[in-house]
Amino acid sequence: MDTGDRLLTPGEVAALFRVDPKTVTRWAAAGRIGSIRTPGGHRRFRESEVRALLNGEESGRPSESDYSTR
């Protein structure tokens, strides 16, 4: 399996972005990052898309203001 096809949990994505897992869930709900739902209803994220966002390769990258609490 190609590592780009690996599915990450919200906790794994949160660790990469250094945010809380709930923040990742909010980003997914807002459409800022794509997610897949498991049959049990849990969110998973494609590693290739997460890496692209980390590298700034897509315009949908979360902005600095998304890191602050409201």
TILUM-780579 format. One record per residue (C-alpha): residue in three letters; z, x, y. Coordinates in steps of 0.5 Angstrom, whole numbers, padded with zeros to 4 digits, always signed. Layout:
N
ALAZXY
...
//
This chain:
70
MET+0000+0000+0000
ASP-0002+0003+0007
THR+0004+0004+0011
GLY+0001+0000+0017
ASP+0001-0007+0012
ARG+0009-0006+0011
LEU+0013-0012+0014
LEU+0019-0010+0018
THR+0025-0014+0019
PRO+0028-0016+0026
GLY+0033-0011+0025
GLU+0028-0006+0023
VAL+0024-0008+0029
ALA+0030-0008+0034
ALA+0032-0001+0032
LEU+0026+0002+0034
PHE+0026-0002+0041
ARG+0033+0000+0041
VAL+0035-0008+0043
ASP+0039-0013+0039
PRO+0035-0017+0033
LYS+0036-0023+0037
THR+0032-0020+0043
VAL+0026-0019+0038
THR+0027-0026+0035
ARG+0026-0029+0042
TRP+0020-0024+0043
ALA+0017-0027+0037
ALA+0019-0034+0040
ALA+0015-0033+0046
GLY+0009-0030+0043
ARG+0010-0023+0046
ILE+0010-0020+0038
GLY+0007-0023+0032
SER+0011-0025+0026
ILE+0010-0028+0019
ARG+0015-0033+0016
THR+0017-0032+0009
PRO+0018-0038+0005
GLY+0025-0038+0006
GLY+0024-0038+0014
HIS+0026-0031+0016
ARG+0021-0027+0021
ARG+0018-0021+0019
PHE+0013-0016+0023
ARG+0007-0012+0021
GLU+0009-0005+0022
SER+0002-0003+0025
GLU+0003-0008+0031
VAL+0010-0006+0032
ARG+0008+0001+0032
ALA+0002-0001+0037
LEU+0007-0004+0042
LEU+0011+0002+0042
ASN+0005+0006+0043
GLY+0003+0002+0049
GLU-0003+0000+0046
GLU-0003-0007+0047
SER-0002-0011+0054
GLY+0003-0016+0050
ARG+0008-0010+0050
PRO+0015-0012+0052
SER+0017-0010+0059
GLU+0023-0007+0062
SER+0025-0014+0065
ASP+0025-0016+0058
TYR+0031-0011+0056
SER+0036-0014+0061
THR+0041-0020+0059
ARG+0040-0026+0063
//
